[in-house]
């Protein structure tokens, strides 16, 4: 790795840190408005991180290196690492008195849009701190979309975008200029957030709660302003259905949302991964609703409301909970565990394995079984009506292999810290898929990550970053060949 590339990557990361430092002034203003002394914490953090970022940015100015996949990997890792560290600064200095491990864990969970929290007593926290957590998730969600749409396809480690794979009847590029597409992406993301906030307020949330939950719902991220999460509004079906709708929308490919909203392209909605995603959402929601109706003898609408809300939350890796679904019985618990693997669509704000990978994996499996019968047959893996190139097939198989290996390693590491099997298994899975809550009394929807040891929190923070950056993007920088050896 050349010195020029490393310097340029640091320059880009420091410029991004400068933007984050400016964003800290928003919660500072909110705390000042409410008369909370934590405004000084955010103001100081803003000037401290901004000054440091500006100094580093000026010191690393220079000629940009040629764009390459190696440079791309370095920039992506540095950007996320920087965002997590900068996000932790006001958390570490705030009146909530978090330790270093807790502050970094909370920041990583926010930036990676995971939603796991170590903070207890959210209902009494200063408003600026609550808003900062939500802002981190909103920014992280936008970064996740960019990662899936632009960066991963360029690096050949997965991700389906309209610049790589398109539906068979969509022949033209969605937008001729990248800048037009980027502005449209930000516009749709912001409008969805505003619409979500207005809908929450109309359904009965306070203005402050509506804003915070809109920021974390659109990002499918899951931080709440209440210890009970959305269970605080468990008796308000309208709020739960608003949340369910916007979580679902956040899990759709934003390139397709842009085509549909700005270009009126109904044909874009026929993307195969949308059908796969919507299919398993409907199956899980209906089956669990029927289970709750029969076993718990709930009214069907109540069963459907809570099944839809909680399973859309799990599948889209949002991490909200209206109830402790761990207490719904063995079948619902097993369904929740399976749902944690799934995720939404590529190019959305969600984590998880994602629908397009399942589609390609099942195509590979079907073709492999056909070859047992017809060994000499030449079969093509298809995404809808389009053939899938070898690079994407390879990326999917590599990702799944790395996912299983890393998951097993993290389970063992967490178990070594003293966690029981269910907690270790589900916590490792929730971190890698960026779901948030795991299973069991400790890290389940009714629990908290606060009781975990500092060592376990550092492991979880690493796992969240690995999951958000699709594992391979992180692993590659630890290989000797990456550094030119």
Beta strands, then each sheet from edge to edge (+ up, - down):
strand 1: 382-383
strand 2: 386-387
sheet 1: 1+ 2-
end
